[in-house]
Amino acid sequence: MRNVHLLGVSALALAIAAPAYAQTTAADNNSIAEIVVTATKREQTLQDVPISVAVTGQQTIERAQVRDLIDLQSVVPSLKVSQFNATGQTNFVIRGFGNGNGNDGIESSVGVFIDGVYRSRSAAALDDLPEVERIEVLRGPQSTLFGKNVSAGAISIVTKKPQFEAGGKLEATVGNYNTRQIKGTFTGPLSDTLAVRLSGSLNKRDGFFTNLTTGNDVNDRDRWSVRGDVLWEPTDKTSIRIIADYNKINETCCAVSSILNGPATLVIGSILKKPISDTTKVFDRNVIFNTDPNNELSGKGVSGQIDHDLGFAKLTAITAYRNQKNASFQDIDFTGADISNNRTANSIKTFTQEIRLASNGDGPLNWLAGAFYQNEKLDTGRTITYGSDIRAFADALSGQVPAALLGALPAAIRPALTGKSNLYALEFLQSLATPTLVKPGSTYFQAGQGIDDYYNMKQTSYSLFGQVDYKVTDKLTLTGGLAYLNDDKKARSNVVLKDPFSSLNLSAVPQFTALGLPGNLYSALGALQFFYGNDPTHGPVNYPNASESGELKGDKVTYAVRAAYDFGAINAYVSYSTGWKAGAYNLSSDSRPPNANGVGRTAQPENVDVYELGVKANFPGGYANIAVFKQSIKGFQSNAFTGLGYSLVNAGEESVKGFELDSAWRPVHWLNLTAALTYLDPKYDSFTGAACVNYDTTRCPVDPTTGRRPNFRDLTGDTPAGIPKWSFSTSATINHDFGGDYQGYARVEYDYVSKTQLTETTPPNLSSWDQNVINASLGVTNTAKQIEVALWARNLTNDNSLISTFPTVAQDGSYSGYPNAPRTYGVTVRKSF
């Protein structure tokens, strides 16, 4: 096979480390051998794949301490992975596009596939990675090759198959924060046609944060997984692979720090005399919760893949079933006061079936055709309950009634207020509204009140897809792809409001106007209606109902066209592709009936268009790849967290222009250099329905008669938050042969992200951060005994930054954030046999 120097971002590390993929020759020991990938559902070299794809191999995963998909972004700069307020809430973003975090009704725009099996929710892809052969990150729409939710890209994880030669690997790691990790895999034959692989992992660590209220750690690790893999090859034309896995997570997560204490939070400290966070010490990694957050997740699944060579084509069928459960508990006011707590849970049962046929032969025409089917049942919800300090908090926020107004109280209710020299506005309201039914101080804002916010959804999806490559000449190849996607969601809500104050229609209290109640007092009361205060019904409207079917259907034809030309040392391609993601349900209490004063139930589908030009060049000892693109999403499903729920709306259009550069150079046989650069220039071409925020007083002025802001603001022409303009990753690896059986290496890696406003719901001065992270490893291998000992460190210089920010729950004007992980280090010992 010819040498290929055009590889993915991390392919060089794979090439120099894994003998099966990268063997140098005596004639040119600086060359990089070709890498075979399956990005297009058939085996091709990266040189011949005319799409933007990054590949991370096993050795890079081990040396860079990539333990899960969150760590993967350190070697793929165009990929961003974030974990927020729960272990199961992980968001994948490629080229600035991707969503779905926190709201189970929204699926990600980035599809995750493990051994060809689609993982429908991010929590299902969090288990520690098993024995991995490679990870492929495909940028841009992939609808003509993958069956589901790949409008922004796809992450394909390929694990090692069982082998017909006995072997395995054991790995143990110890590190700071009392890190203890054990991984093992064993493989071997049971017969001439049957082989198995058994893998397992145990991952424990103390928390990065300390809860100063309870004294316990937060953001710890406590997870384990097991996996069985059977490969049967009855003939040289047929193989059957069956995989079963189970993983369990029970962790105290996740830490939230206050980054600005607004008036409401300061009230907790000054009037309630409860602990609040010191915003000057965010990176001391201490938190103030009155209870510790807890997360319990379990995932199990089984899949079967059949490959059969029909002669003219290869038939592949993949069948899978997964069951994912997630439960969490969190103090959502993030203070030492007992104001509000949140219990969430979901259960996701997913069945998928894929079948495809790929042509064989070396003729000018190659084709692939397939179909994909998914059936999923989702039960999800939360229960938010007020705690013992809620009434004191509400009284303090509502303020006291001016003494001049007390004399205007109706005579019938004055006895109820006898002896009260300091009358809070909340008690005043109760007395005015229904003095015979409401007892001041004991009706509104009581412990146990809140909201039950529960939903279930059944989803059926299928797609038909195909792609044809035609080699016009030895140099020119034309590609055309077509896909039909169909999605049907049936949802049902069961929301019960147990907060009687939020149910009040304050404008229906005639005494307010008669008494001339000050606007700021009225505003304070309106702001205390945490649920449905801005809804005409002042309460939930469950669905299906007489006007809402609870069903969301959609379908779309997407396509891709591409021309690739081989100039020899340079390959080039130009492409145009489209993508689609189905509509989504807003499964949160911010959901409102159509045309109501609030956010809609659903978001319409996303439609993606991408123009891309790529050039792949190789030179002696190295390669350089560049892809220039313009990508736009019409109907982008914006899912902004507003403090209590999610504002799900469609942006008119969001676009991004940019380029990706991947390069590597091996100037001498002992030195390997890599560099990857991503530039993104995003823009809201049209977005008139963005969620209103506290800090944007120009576009979101407070109505003094209601205490409410408008629901929406116009962000047309603005730069979308959360998309860094520059992302850069580089690494240097030195290899040294000590003679005899000993070899060593030293690797250093630098990751940079330019200063970026993380979220649009938080002021830029609070939520704009950059990242400068250095990771390093140093290892020695005894090739005869197959033992490796490695010292490693991640975030070596202890760079501090925030992962994301958001408006603090029920504390208007306060903001919170998620600090990044501090410096971690340890030693890993691996034994292969």
C-alpha positions in Angstrom: 0.0 0.0 0.0 1.2 3.5 -0.7 2.2 5.9 2.0 -0.5 8.3 3.1 0.4 11.5 4.9 -3.0 13.1 4.9 -4.5 11.9 8.1 -6.7 13.1 10.9 -5.8 15.4 13.8 -4.4 12.6 15.9 -3.6 10.1 13.2 0.2 10.6 13.6 0.2 9.4 17.1 -1.7 6.3 16.0 0.6 5.8 13.1 3.8 5.8 15.1 2.4 3.7 18.0 0.3 0.9 16.6 2.2 -1.6 14.5 -1.0 -2.8 12.7 -1.5 0.7 11.3 1.9 2.3 11.0 5.0 0.5 10.0 7.9 2.5 8.7 10.3 1.1 6.1 14.0 0.8 6.0 14.1 3.1 3.0 12.3 5.9 4.7 11.9 5.5 8.4 10.3 9.0 8.7 7.3 8.1 6.6 3.7 7.6 7.9 1.8 4.6 6.7 -1.8 4.7 5.7 -4.7 4.5 8.1 -7.8 2.6 7.3 -11.1 4.1 8.5 -14.8 3.4 8.0 -16.1 6.9 7.9 -18.1 6.2 4.8 -19.3 2.8 6.0 -16.7 1.1 3.9 -12.9 0.6 4.5 -11.0 3.5 2.9 -7.7 5.3 3.7 -7.9 8.8 5.1 -6.2 10.0 2.0 -9.0 8.7 -0.1 -11.9 9.9 2.1 -13.0 13.2 0.7 -14.6 14.5 3.9 -13.3 16.3 7.0 -12.6 13.6 9.5 -10.4 13.4 12.6 -9.1 10.0 13.8 -7.8 9.2 17.3 -6.1 5.9 17.7 -5.5 3.6 20.7 -2.1 4.9 21.5 -3.1 8.5 21.6 -6.1 7.6 23.8 -3.8 5.9 26.3 -0.9 8.4 26.2 -3.3 11.5 26.4 -5.4 9.8 29.2 -8.6 10.1 27.2 -10.9 8.3 29.7 -14.3 9.2 28.1 -15.7 11.4 25.4 -15.3 14.5 27.6 -11.5 14.1 27.3 -11.6 13.5 23.6 -12.0 17.2 22.8 -8.4 17.8 23.9 -7.2 16.1 20.7 -10.0 17.2 18.3 -10.3 21.0 18.5 -13.4 21.2 16.3 -15.2 19.0 18.9 -16.5 20.5 22.2 -17.9 18.3 24.9 -19.3 19.7 28.2 -20.8 18.2 31.3 -23.1 20.4 33.3 -25.3 20.1 36.4 -25.7 16.3 36.3 -23.5 13.4 35.3 -25.9 12.4 32.5 -26.0 15.9 31.0 -23.3 16.0 28.4 -23.4 18.1 25.3 -21.6 17.4 22.0 -20.8 20.2 19.6 -19.0 20.1 16.2 -18.1 23.3 14.3 -20.2 25.2 16.9 -23.4 23.3 16.3 -25.0 20.9 18.7 -27.6 20.9 21.4 -29.8 18.7 23.5 -28.3 19.1 27.0 -30.7 19.1 29.9 -33.9 18.8 28.0 -34.8 15.2 27.2 -37.2 16.2 24.4 -34.3 17.5 22.3 -31.9 15.1 20.6 -28.4 16.0 19.9 -27.3 17.3 16.5 -24.2 15.2 16.8 -24.9 11.5 16.6 -22.8 9.1 18.7 -22.2 5.6 17.4 -20.4 2.8 19.3 -19.6 -0.2 17.1 -22.3 1.0 14.7 -25.0 1.3 17.3 -26.6 4.7 17.7 -26.7 6.1 21.2 -29.8 8.4 21.3 -29.0 10.4 24.5 -25.7 11.7 25.8 -25.8 9.8 29.0 -25.7 6.6 27.1 -22.3 7.4 25.8 -20.6 8.3 29.1 -19.4 4.9 30.2 -15.6 4.6 30.3 -14.3 3.6 26.9 -13.5 -0.1 26.5 -10.6 -1.4 24.4 -10.8 1.1 21.6 -9.3 0.7 18.1 -10.1 4.2 17.0 -12.5 7.1 17.3 -13.6 8.9 14.2 -15.1 12.4 14.4 -16.9 13.3 11.1 -17.6 17.0 10.7 -20.7 18.3 8.9 -24.0 16.5 7.9 -23.7 12.8 7.5 -27.4 11.9 6.7 -26.6 10.0 3.6 -24.5 7.5 5.5 -25.9 7.5 9.0 -29.6 7.0 9.8 -30.2 9.4 12.7 -29.5 12.9 14.0 -26.2 13.7 12.3 -27.1 17.2 11.0 -23.9 18.6 12.6 -21.7 15.6 12.5 -21.0 12.1 14.0 -18.7 10.5 16.5 -18.0 6.9 15.6 -16.2 4.7 18.2 -14.8 1.4 17.0 -13.7 -1.1 19.6 -11.4 -4.0 19.1 -13.0 -7.3 18.0 -12.3 -10.6 19.7 -9.1 -12.2 18.5 -8.4 -15.9 17.5 -5.1 -15.6 19.4 -5.2 -15.5 23.2 -4.2 -12.2 24.7 -5.2 -9.3 26.7 -4.2 -6.2 28.7 -4.4 -5.1 32.3 -4.1 -1.5 33.3 -4.0 0.1 36.7 -3.8 3.8 37.5 -3.3 5.8 40.8 -3.2 9.5 41.1 -4.1 12.6 43.1 -7.6 13.0 44.5 -7.2 9.4 45.5 -7.7 8.2 41.9 -7.9 4.5 41.5 -8.7 3.0 38.1 -8.5 -0.6 36.9 -9.2 -1.8 33.4 -8.8 -5.2 31.8 -9.6 -7.0 28.6 -9.1 -10.7 27.7 -9.5 -12.3 24.3 -9.1 -15.6 22.8 -10.6 -18.5 20.8 -13.2 -21.0 21.9 -12.9 -22.8 18.7 -11.6 -22.3 15.2 -14.6 -20.2 14.3 -15.5 -18.7 17.7 -13.6 -16.0 19.7 -14.5 -13.9 22.7 -13.4 -10.8 24.5 -14.3 -9.9 28.1 -13.6 -6.4 29.3 -14.3 -4.5 32.5 -13.3 -1.3 34.3 -13.5 0.3 37.8 -13.1 4.0 38.1 -13.0 5.8 41.5 -11.8 9.2 42.6 -12.4 11.7 45.3 -14.1 15.0 44.4 -12.5 18.0 42.9 -14.7 20.2 45.1 -15.7 20.4 48.8 -19.2 21.2 50.0 -18.4 23.6 52.9 -21.9 23.1 54.3 -21.7 19.3 54.7 -17.9 18.8 54.5 -18.2 16.2 51.7 -16.6 15.9 48.3 -18.4 16.9 45.1 -17.5 15.9 41.5 -16.1 12.5 42.5 -15.9 9.4 40.3 -17.6 6.1 41.2 -18.4 4.0 38.2 -17.8 0.5 36.8 -18.6 -1.4 33.6 -18.4 -4.9 32.1 -18.6 -5.9 28.5 -18.8 -9.2 26.7 -18.0 -9.6 23.0 -18.4 -12.7 20.9 -17.3 -13.1 17.3 -18.4 -16.1 15.2 -16.9 -16.7 11.7 -18.5 -19.9 10.5 -17.2 -19.3 6.9 -14.7 -16.9 5.3 -17.7 -15.0 3.9 -19.8 -14.6 7.1 -19.1 -13.1 10.5 -21.5 -12.5 13.5 -20.6 -10.3 16.4 -22.7 -10.0 19.6 -21.9 -7.5 22.3 -23.5 -7.1 25.7 -22.6 -4.4 28.2 -23.6 -2.9 31.5 -22.4 0.2 33.3 -23.2 1.8 36.6 -22.5 5.3 37.9 -23.2 6.5 41.5 -21.5 9.9 41.9 -21.8 13.1 43.9 -22.1 15.6 41.1 -22.1 18.3 39.9 -20.4 21.3 41.5 -21.8 24.8 40.8 -20.2 28.0 42.0 -21.7 31.5 42.3 -20.0 33.9 40.0 -22.2 36.9 40.9 -24.4 37.3 43.9 -27.3 39.5 43.0 -29.8 41.1 45.5 -31.8 37.9 45.9 -28.7 35.9 46.9 -27.4 38.6 49.2 -30.8 38.5 51.0 -30.1 34.9 51.8 -26.8 35.9 53.4 -27.9 39.1 55.1 -31.5 38.5 56.2 -31.8 34.7 56.3 -28.2 34.5 57.8 -27.4 31.4 55.7 -24.1 30.7 53.9 -23.6 31.9 50.4 -20.6 31.5 48.0 -17.7 33.9 48.0 -17.6 34.9 44.3 -14.0 36.0 44.7 -12.9 32.4 45.3 -14.6 30.6 42.5 -11.5 28.5 41.8 -10.9 27.5 45.4 -13.4 24.8 44.3 -15.6 25.1 47.3 -19.4 25.0 47.0 -22.2 25.9 49.3 -25.1 23.4 49.1 -27.3 22.6 52.1 -27.4 19.0 50.7 -25.0 17.0 48.5 -26.0 16.4 44.9 -26.3 12.8 43.9 -26.5 11.0 40.5 -27.3 7.4 39.8 -27.1 6.1 36.3 -27.2 2.6 34.8 -27.0 1.5 31.2 -27.3 -1.9 29.6 -27.6 -3.1 26.1 -27.1 -5.9 23.6 -26.3 -5.6 19.9 -25.7 -8.1 17.1 -24.0 -7.5 13.8 -24.0 -9.8 10.8 -21.6 -9.3 7.9 -22.0 -11.5 4.9 -20.1 -11.4 1.6 -22.6 -11.9 -1.3 -19.9 -11.7 -3.9 -21.1 -8.6 -5.7 -21.7 -6.8 -2.4 -21.3 -7.0 1.4 -24.4 -7.2 3.5 -24.3 -5.7 7.0 -27.1 -5.8 9.6 -26.9 -4.3 13.1 -29.7 -4.9 15.7 -29.5 -3.3 19.1 -31.5 -2.7 22.3 -30.5 -0.4 25.1 -32.0 0.6 28.4 -30.7 3.7 30.1 -31.9 5.0 33.5 -30.8 8.2 35.2 -31.8 9.7 38.6 -30.4 12.7 40.4 -31.0 15.0 43.4 -29.8 18.6 43.7 -30.0 21.6 45.8 -30.9 24.0 43.0 -30.6 27.3 44.9 -26.9 26.6 45.4 -26.7 28.2 48.9 -26.7 27.0 52.5 -30.4 27.9 52.8 -33.1 25.2 52.3 -35.0 27.0 49.6 -35.6 24.6 46.8 -34.5 21.0 45.7 -34.9 19.2 42.5 -35.3 15.4 41.9 -35.0 14.3 38.3 -35.3 10.9 36.6 -35.6 9.4 33.2 -35.8 6.0 31.6 -35.0 5.5 28.0 -35.6 2.3 26.1 -34.3 2.2 22.6 -34.4 -0.4 19.8 -32.5 0.2 16.6 -32.1 -1.8 13.4 -29.8 -1.0 10.5 -29.2 -2.9 7.3 -27.0 -1.9 4.4 -25.5 -3.3 1.3 -22.1 -2.1 0.0 -20.7 -3.0 -3.4 -17.5 -5.1 -3.9 -15.1 -4.8 -6.8 -12.5 -2.5 -8.2 -14.6 -1.1 -11.0 -15.3 2.6 -11.6 -18.7 2.4 -9.8 -19.1 1.8 -6.1 -22.3 2.1 -4.2 -23.9 1.7 -0.8 -27.6 1.5 0.2 -29.2 1.1 3.6 -32.1 1.5 5.9 -32.3 2.5 9.6 -35.2 2.1 12.1 -35.5 3.4 15.7 -38.2 2.9 18.3 -37.7 4.7 21.6 -39.8 5.0 24.8 -38.9 7.9 27.1 -40.2 8.6 30.6 -38.8 11.8 32.1 -39.5 14.4 34.7 -38.6 16.3 37.8 -40.1 17.3 41.1 -39.1 20.7 42.4 -40.0 21.2 46.1 -39.7 24.3 48.3 -37.7 23.8 51.5 -38.0 25.1 55.1 -36.5 28.5 54.3 -38.7 29.4 51.3 -41.2 31.5 53.2 -38.6 33.7 54.9 -36.9 34.1 51.5 -40.1 35.1 49.8 -41.0 37.6 52.5 -37.6 39.1 52.3 -37.8 39.5 48.5 -41.3 41.0 48.6 -40.3 43.6 51.1 -42.4 45.5 53.7 -45.6 47.4 53.0 -45.3 51.2 53.5 -46.9 52.2 56.8 -49.1 54.7 55.0 -50.9 51.9 53.2 -51.8 49.9 56.4 -54.5 52.4 57.3 -56.3 51.6 54.1 -56.8 48.0 54.9 -60.5 46.9 55.0 -61.8 46.8 58.6 -62.8 43.1 58.2 -59.2 41.9 57.9 -57.4 44.2 60.4 -57.8 41.8 63.3 -55.8 39.2 61.4 -52.9 41.6 61.3 -53.1 43.0 64.9 -49.7 43.4 66.5 -47.7 43.2 63.2 -45.5 46.3 63.0 -43.6 44.9 60.0 -46.1 43.6 57.4 -44.5 41.9 54.4 -46.1 42.5 51.0 -46.8 38.8 50.6 -48.9 38.8 53.8 -50.5 42.1 52.7 -51.5 40.5 49.4 -53.0 37.4 51.2 -55.1 39.6 53.4 -56.4 41.7 50.5 -57.2 38.7 48.2 -59.1 36.2 50.2 -59.0 37.0 53.9 -61.5 34.3 54.8 -59.6 31.5 53.0 -55.9 32.5 53.3 -54.1 32.6 56.6 -51.2 35.0 56.4 -47.8 33.3 56.7 -49.0 29.7 56.2 -50.7 29.4 52.8 -48.1 30.6 50.2 -44.5 29.4 50.0 -44.6 26.4 52.3 -42.1 23.5 52.5 -43.2 20.7 50.1 -44.9 23.0 47.6 -43.6 23.3 44.1 -44.2 21.5 40.9 -44.4 17.9 39.5 -43.2 18.2 35.9 -43.5 14.8 34.2 -43.6 13.6 30.6 -43.4 10.5 28.4 -42.7 10.3 24.7 -42.7 7.5 22.1 -40.7 8.0 19.0 -40.5 6.1 15.8 -37.9 7.0 13.2 -36.7 5.5 10.0 -34.5 6.4 7.1 -33.5 5.1 3.7 -30.1 6.2 2.5 -27.6 5.5 -0.3 -24.4 6.8 -1.8 -22.7 6.2 -5.2 -19.1 6.9 -6.1 -18.2 7.0 -9.8 -14.6 7.2 -11.0 -14.8 9.2 -14.1 -11.1 9.0 -14.7 -8.1 7.7 -12.7 -8.0 11.1 -11.1 -11.6 12.3 -10.9 -14.3 10.8 -8.7 -17.9 12.0 -8.4 -20.1 11.2 -5.5 -23.8 11.5 -4.9 -25.8 10.6 -1.8 -29.5 10.6 -1.0 -31.4 10.0 2.2 -35.1 10.0 3.2 -35.7 10.6 6.9 -39.0 10.2 8.7 -39.7 10.9 12.4 -42.9 10.6 14.5 -43.0 11.7 18.2 -46.0 11.2 20.5 -45.7 13.0 23.8 -47.9 13.3 26.9 -47.5 15.7 29.8 -48.5 15.3 33.4 -47.6 18.6 35.1 -49.2 19.4 38.5 -48.6 22.8 40.0 -48.4 22.6 43.8 -47.3 26.3 44.3 -50.5 28.2 45.0 -48.8 31.6 44.7 -47.8 30.9 41.1 -51.4 30.1 40.4 -52.6 33.6 41.4 -53.7 36.1 38.8 -52.3 39.2 40.5 -54.1 41.5 38.1 -57.4 40.2 39.3 -56.9 41.7 42.8 -58.9 44.9 42.6 -57.7 46.3 45.9 -54.2 46.7 44.3 -55.4 49.5 42.1 -57.7 51.0 44.7 -54.9 51.3 47.2 -52.4 52.6 44.7 -49.9 49.9 45.5 -46.4 51.0 44.5 -45.2 49.6 41.2 -42.0 48.2 42.7 -44.0 46.3 45.3 -46.2 44.9 42.7 -43.2 44.0 40.6 -41.6 42.2 43.6 -44.7 40.1 44.0 -44.9 39.2 40.3 -41.3 38.1 40.3 -42.1 35.6 43.0 -44.3 33.7 40.7 -41.6 31.2 39.7 -43.9 29.0 37.6 -46.4 30.2 35.0 -46.4 33.8 36.2 -46.3 35.0 32.6 -48.9 32.6 31.4 -52.6 33.7 31.0 -53.8 30.6 32.8 -51.3 30.8 35.6 -51.0 27.1 35.5 -50.1 24.2 33.2 -52.2 23.0 30.3 -51.5 19.3 29.9 -51.5 17.6 26.5 -52.8 15.9 24.5 -56.0 18.0 24.8 -58.9 19.1 22.6 -56.6 21.4 20.6 -53.3 19.6 20.9 -52.7 16.1 19.6 -49.4 15.6 21.3 -47.9 14.2 18.1 -45.1 15.7 16.0 -44.4 14.3 12.6 -41.9 15.3 10.0 -39.9 13.9 7.0 -37.2 15.2 4.7 -35.0 14.3 1.8 -31.4 15.2 2.2 -28.6 14.8 -0.3 -24.8 15.3 -0.8 -22.8 15.9 -4.0 -19.1 15.9 -4.2 -16.2 15.9 -6.7 -12.7 14.7 -5.7 -9.6 15.0 -7.7 -6.2 13.3 -7.1 -3.3 15.5 -8.2 -0.8 13.1 -6.8 0.8 14.7 -3.7 -2.4 16.7 -3.3 -5.9 15.5 -3.2 -8.8 18.0 -3.4 -12.5 17.9 -3.1 -15.5 20.2 -3.2 -18.9 19.3 -1.8 -22.4 20.4 -1.0 -24.5 18.5 1.5 -27.7 19.0 3.4 -28.8 17.6 6.8 -32.0 17.4 8.8 -32.9 16.9 12.4 -36.5 16.3 13.4 -38.7 18.6 15.4 -38.5 18.5 19.2 -40.7 18.7 22.3 -40.0 21.0 25.1 -40.2 18.6 28.0 -39.9 21.3 30.7 -42.2 23.6 32.6 -41.4 26.4 30.2 -43.5 24.6 27.7 -46.7 26.5 26.8 -49.7 25.8 24.6 -49.4 27.3 21.1 -50.2 31.0 20.9 -50.0 31.4 24.7 -47.8 34.0 26.4 -44.7 31.9 26.6 -42.5 29.5 24.7 -44.1 26.9 22.5 -44.5 23.2 23.1 -42.3 22.3 20.2 -39.5 23.4 17.9 -39.6 22.8 14.2 -37.0 20.7 12.4 -33.4 21.9 11.7 -32.3 22.1 8.1 -28.6 22.2 7.4 -26.7 23.3 4.3 -22.9 23.0 4.0 -20.5 24.1 1.3 -17.0 22.7 1.7 -13.7 22.8 -0.1 -10.9 20.5 1.1 -7.3 20.1 0.1 -5.1 17.3 1.4 -1.4 17.5 0.8 1.5 15.3 1.8 5.2 16.0 1.8 8.3 14.2 3.0 7.8 13.3 6.6 4.4 15.0 7.0 1.0 16.1 5.8 -1.3 19.2 5.9 -5.1 19.1 5.5 -7.4 22.1 5.2 -11.1 22.3 4.9 -12.9 25.6 4.2 -16.7 25.6 4.8 -19.8 27.6 5.1 -22.5 25.9 7.2 -26.0 27.2 8.0 -28.9 25.8 10.0 -32.3 27.1 9.3 -34.6 26.6 12.3 -31.8 26.0 14.8 -33.3 24.6 17.9 -32.2 27.0 20.6 -32.5 25.5 24.1 -31.6 28.2 26.6 -31.8 27.6 30.3 -33.5 30.6 31.8 -33.3 29.9 35.5 -36.2 27.4 36.0 -36.8 25.8 32.7 -35.7 25.7 29.0 -36.7 28.2 26.4 -37.0 26.0 23.3 -37.5 28.1 20.1 -36.3 28.0 16.5 -33.8 30.6 15.4 -34.6 31.7 11.9 -31.1 30.9 10.7 -27.7 30.5 12.2 -24.5 30.2 10.1 -20.8 29.7 10.5 -17.9 30.3 8.2 -14.6 28.8 8.9 -11.7 26.5 8.2 -10.0 23.5 9.8 -6.3 22.8 9.5 -4.8 19.4 10.5 -1.1 18.8 10.1 1.7 16.6 11.3 5.5 16.5 10.7 8.1 13.8 11.5 11.3 15.6 10.8 13.4 12.8 12.2 12.4 9.3 13.2 12.4 10.1 17.0 10.3 13.3 16.9 6.6 13.6 16.0 4.8 16.9 15.8 1.1 17.5 15.3 -1.0 20.7 15.0 -4.7 21.3 14.5 -6.5 24.6 14.1 -10.1 25.5 13.8 -11.5 29.0 13.0 -15.2 29.7 13.3 -17.1 32.9 12.4 -20.7 32.4 13.6 -23.7 34.7 13.2 -27.4 34.7 13.9 -28.7 35.6 10.4 -32.2 35.7 11.9 -33.3 35.1 15.5 -36.2 37.2 16.8 -37.3 34.7 19.5 -34.3 34.4 21.8 -35.0 34.2 25.5 -35.0 37.5 27.3 -32.4 38.0 30.0 -31.9 40.1 33.1 -28.8 42.0 31.9 -30.1 43.1 28.5 -32.2 46.0 29.8 -32.5 47.6 26.4 -34.2 44.7 24.6 -35.7 43.2 27.8 -37.1 46.1 29.9 -39.1 45.2 33.0 -42.7 46.1 33.0 -43.2 47.9 36.4 -46.9 46.9 36.5 -46.1 43.2 36.4 -42.5 42.8 37.3 -42.0 40.7 34.1 -39.7 41.1 31.2 -40.8 40.3 27.6 -40.4 36.6 26.7 -38.2 37.2 23.7 -35.5 39.5 22.3 -34.1 39.9 18.8 -30.5 38.6 18.4 -30.4 39.0 14.6 -26.9 39.9 13.6 -25.4 39.0 16.9 -22.6 36.4 17.4 -24.0 33.2 19.0 -22.5 32.3 22.3 -20.6 29.1 23.0 -18.7 29.1 19.7 -15.0 30.0 20.1 -13.4 31.8 17.2 -10.1 30.0 17.5 -9.4 26.5 18.8 -5.9 25.1 18.6 -4.3 21.8 19.6 -0.6 20.8 19.2 1.5 18.0 20.5 5.2 16.9 20.4 6.2 13.3 21.1 9.8 12.2 21.5 10.6 8.5 21.1 13.8 7.0 22.4 15.3 3.5 22.1 17.4 2.8 25.3 18.8 -0.4 23.8 17.8 -3.9 24.6 14.1 -4.3 25.3 13.5 -0.8 26.6 11.9 2.1 24.8 10.7 5.4 26.1 8.6 8.4 25.1 7.8 11.9 26.3 4.6 13.7 25.1 3.5 17.2 25.7 0.2 18.6 24.4 -1.1 22.2 24.4 -4.8 23.0 23.9 -6.0 26.6 23.4 -9.5 28.0 23.0 -10.0 31.8 22.4 -12.0 33.9 24.8 -15.7 33.1 24.2 -19.0 34.1 25.7 -20.2 30.8 27.0 -24.0 31.4 27.1 -26.3 34.1 26.0 -28.3 34.1 29.2 -25.3 35.4 31.2 -23.6 38.8 30.9 -20.5 38.6 28.7 -18.2 40.1 31.4 -19.1 37.1 33.6 -19.3 34.3 31.0 -16.4 35.0 28.6 -13.4 32.7 29.1 -10.4 31.3 27.3 -8.6 28.1 27.9 -4.8 27.3 27.9 -4.3 23.7 28.9 -1.1 21.7 28.9 -1.2 17.9 29.2 1.9 15.7 29.4 3.0 12.1 29.7 6.3 10.2 30.1 6.6 6.5 29.6 8.9 3.5 29.5 8.1 0.2 27.8 9.7 -3.2 28.1 8.9 -4.7 24.7 9.9 -8.3 25.8 7.7 -8.3 28.9 5.1 -6.0 27.2 4.9 -3.7 30.3 4.5 0.0 30.1 4.8 2.5 33.0 3.6 6.0 32.3 3.6 9.2 34.4 0.9 11.7 33.2 -0.6 15.0 34.0 -3.7 16.8 32.7 -4.0 20.6 33.0 -0.4 20.6 34.2 -0.3 24.4 34.8 -3.7 24.3 36.6 -5.4 26.7 34.1 -8.7 28.0 35.5 -11.8 28.6 33.4 -15.5 28.1 33.4 -17.2 25.4 31.3 -20.5 27.1 31.2 -22.7 29.7 33.1 -26.4 30.2 33.7 -28.8 32.4 35.6 -29.1 31.2 39.2 -32.3 29.4 39.9 -35.0 31.7 41.5 -32.5 34.4 42.3 -33.0 37.1 39.6 -29.8 39.0 38.9 -27.5 36.2 40.2 -25.4 34.0 38.1 -23.6 30.6 38.5 -21.0 28.6 36.7 -19.2 25.3 36.3 -15.5 25.5 37.0 -13.2 23.3 35.0 -11.2 20.3 36.4 -8.0 21.3 38.3 -4.6 19.7 37.7 -4.7 15.9 37.9 -1.7 13.6 37.7 -0.8 10.0 38.3 1.0 6.9 37.2 -0.4 4.1 34.9 1.0 0.6 34.5 -0.1 -1.5 31.5 0.7 -5.2 31.0 -0.1 -6.8 27.7 0.0 -10.5 27.0 
